Amino acid sequence: MAIPRPSKPSAVWRDLRAFMAGNQRHKLLIGLISVLIPALLVAGFYVDSRVDPPKPQMYFIPSWPATRSDAEIIAQQKIDQKKLDAKREAKRQEYRRLADQLGIKVD
């Protein structure tokens, strides 16, 4: 099986001019779309490669002594629950303000 010889640039140019001279607009449109889609994909990957990756987040886990009593655990849970409730209430108020701005009726 023989490998075909590459085309000369002049032959490619003549073939392209003959194709463009034709009266087949749908082929031109499909040809343009078939060139644009891979170009957009390559451009998207290029842009994505230039974006800085997100910085790693550090999570600090509290270390508790093993001798902690149940009363201390319950007291800490109550403190944590109050903080969580305050955050949830602030978020709910933020959504309520947004709903008021957009004219959404909230019961």
Secondary structure, DSSP 8 states (H G I E B T S, - for coil): --------HHHHHHHHHHHHHSS-HHHHHHHHHHHHHHHHHHHHHHHHHHS--------------TT--HHHHHHHHHHHHHHHHHHHHHHHHHHHHHHHHHT----
